[in-house]
Amino acid sequence: MRVDKLLWFLRLARTRPVAQAMAEEGHIRLNGRRIDRSHQKIAPGDVLTVPIAAEVRVIEVLSLPVRRGPSSEAQACYRVLDGGAALPIAAPHSNDA
């Protein structure tokens, strides 16, 4: 499956043209290597590094979706590897002291 179509199916890009632009501008890494083609092939087991809004997500593709379904269906096709947890050093301080 093409990377642009996958990003759109997984709901990591709002539209397919946005997904194509992300790939062609070199913002995505596939298994650690920068890609610059929207037609780059993706297979289960591949690891993608994708910038989304103000963060970077690292995901492993578990299976290829057959359609752009609901969010729960899309999330079942990948696993987030970066954890998404805030680093303690970057956590907001409480002023309760």
Secondary structure as GFF3:
##gff-version 3
##sequence-region A 1 97
A	DSSP	alpha_helix	3	9	.	.	.	ID=ss1
A	DSSP	alpha_helix	16	24	.	.	.	ID=ss2
A	DSSP	beta_strand	28	30	.	.	.	ID=ss3
A	DSSP	beta_strand	33	35	.	.	.	ID=ss4
A	DSSP	beta_strand	47	52	.	.	.	ID=ss5
A	DSSP	beta_strand	55	61	.	.	.	ID=ss6
A	DSSP	alpha_helix	71	75	.	.	.	ID=ss7
A	DSSP	beta_strand	78	80	.	.	.	ID=ss8
A	DSSP	three_ten_helix	88	90	.	.	.	ID=ss9
###
